[in-house]
Amino acid sequence: MKKSLLTTLAFAFAISLTTPALAQTTAKTKSDADKIKTKEDGNMSKTKMADDGKMKMKGKTAAGDKMRAKGKPGKAAETMVNAADLPMSSAEGIMVGGAMMVPSKDIVDNAVMSSEHGTLVAAVKAAGLVETLKSAGPFTVFAPTNAAFDKLPAGTVNTLVMPENKAKLTTILTYHVVPGAVRAADLQNDQTLTTVQGETLTVMKSGTSVMLKDAKGGMATVTTADVISSNGVTHVIDSVLMPAK
């Protein structure tokens, strides 16, 4: 089990390095049965999986600041980040999909590092939206995980990424993007958000819990909020939002 997880993380990382349009950094990754070592642009990290399934990550930024995170079986690593271990000078990065998301990278370059967003990245590329989401923005992106796409009827994703369905795919993806940098603290219960696609999303907020209601009545929960990038903010969600059209 631990070997499979770490291999998956390493594979997702390697894929991002072979896509020049998405990732323009140089990184080196070494892995074995229970740990992965990564070095990128002066940033170094080590991820280790214990026999009981618990994951620990520690590293150092190019500026010399230390960062640590840990995860438990059945829980995403980003939910286990100890914020006190992330100094202000490390740009307040946050773990998503086994990788550190940092404000110095744009939305796309952060997304390609997450092992949980491979399907989303592939869809963005198929829709020709990479350059748009790498532009100045700012944008707010509600980013469905791979598991969120898996909830769709079988074959839906494979159909959408076909060239002849590019317009439909673009409609769905831009329905997940809102102009401006909207953080979790800015969201209010019953607030209406107008997406880049043109239709709206409705915010349903209770305490720190945030959900979004789409045009068809579907619901998505924000599982990781305020992933800050150089051109906006990303909120990880657990379901794909669907526009009316």
C-alpha positions, 0 to 999 in steps of 0.5 A: 500500500505505501509503495503504491502511494509513493509511486503514484506521487512520484509518477504524477510529479514526473508527468508534470515535468514532461509538460513544458506548457504547464511547468517550467521549473527544473526538478529532480526526484528520487524514490524507493519503497518508502520515501521520496526525495525532491529538489526543485529550484533550491527547495528540498523535501523528503516524504516518508511513509511509515508501516502504519500508513502515516506520512511525514514530509519535511523540507527546506525552502531556497531561503533556508526556511523549514517546513513540515507536514504529516498525514494519516491513513484515509486523510488527505495530507493537506488537512494535516499541515501544522500551520505553526511549522510553516514560517512567514518567510516560506510564503505560507505554502500549503500542502495539496496532493503531496506537494507544497503550493506556494504563492510564487507560482501561478495557478497552473504551475501549482496545480501540476504538482498536486497528485490529486489534480491530474484529471483537472490539469489534463482537462485544462490542457485539452480545453486550451486554457493553460495560458489563460490560467497562467496570465495575470488574472487574478482568478479564483478557481474551484478545483475538483480533485481526481476523486471528484471527476470519478463521481461523474458517469463512466466515460464522461471525462474521456468524452469531454477531452475529445477535440470535438467536445472542446466547447463543452469542456471549456464551458464546464471548466470556466464555470469553476472560475470566478474573476478576482481573488476571492478568499474563504473569508470573503465568502458569505452564506447565500452569496452569488458568484458569477463565473467566467462562464457567465452562470452563477454559483451559490455559496452555502456557508456555516461556520468554517464549512463552505459549500457551493451549489451549482446551476443544476442543484449539485453540491460541492464542499471546499476541502482545502481553502485559500491555496494562494498563487501569484495570479489568484487563489484556488479552493479544492472541492470534492465534486464537479460543478455543472452549469445549466447549459 
